[in-house]
Amino acid sequence: AQTVTQSQPEMSVQEAETVTLSCTYDTSESDYYLFWYKQPPSRQMILVIRQEAYKQQNATENRFSVNFQKAAKSFSLKISDSQLGDAAMYFCAYRDYGQNFVFGPGTRLSVLP
Amino acid sequence: SAVISQKPSRDICQRGTSLTIQCQVDSQVTMMFWYRQQPGQSLTLIATANQGSEATYESGFVIDKFPISRPNLTFSTLTVSNMSPEDSSIYLCSVERRASGGQGKTQYFGPGTRLLVL
C-alpha cells in the first residue's frame, strides 16, 4: 500500500525567509501524481502545487517550488519569501492512476513576524 | 479549479441523531469523494460516489453509518447516522478535475463541514 510520510510535525520560519517542508512516499507504481495542499485555520483545503512523476522538471508556482527526487521518493516543498499568510497546515499527498489518494500526516508551519 | 460548496458549514448535534451534509459542485463531475478529518489529524477517505451507482466505501466505513446519495453529476450528500462524540470531525467533499496546462487530474476540496457531537 502507498504511504506518505512527513517527518516534521511543526516548522517555523521568519517572515521573508525560505523554508523547506519534507515529504517522502512509498509506492511501487512508476506513474503517479504528487501534491502539496495548504489548510489554513479557515480549514479550506487549498491546492498549492502538483507534480507529475513522469516529468523531470520540478514544478513551480510563484513562491512555491518542489524538489522532486523520484528515485529517492522524495517530494519537498520550498516556500520562498515567506509571508504571514503562509501559516497553515501543509499536507503532502500522493495519487496514482488507480485513483488511490493518500495524504501525509501534515506539517504545521508558523511564520514569525 | 472547481467551486465546491458544502452545507452546513458547521453544526452541533446530540448523540444518537443524524446529520446530512450537502455538497454542490459548479459543474458536472463523474466522481465525488467524501473525507473525514478528525481533530489534529490528516484526511481519511470515507467513500467515493459515482452518479447512478452505489458508493464505494473504504475499510472501516460502512453504508449504514455513512449513507451517501449521488442523484446527479453536480450534487452529493453524506449522512452521519446515529452520531456519537467520536464522529466529531470535519467532513470534506472533494472532486477531481483535469489539471489546466497539464495532463492528469487534480483533486479539489470543499470548505468542509465542522461537526461537533455532544
Interface residues (C-beta under 8 A of the other chain):
Chain A: Y33 F35 Y37 S42 R43 Q44 M45 I46 L47 R50 E52 F91 A93 R95 Q99 F101 F103 G104 P105 G106
Chain B: S1 M31 F33 Q41 S42 L43 T44 L45 T48 I90 L92 S94 A99 G102 Q103 G104 K105 T106 Q107 Y108 F109 P111 G112 R114
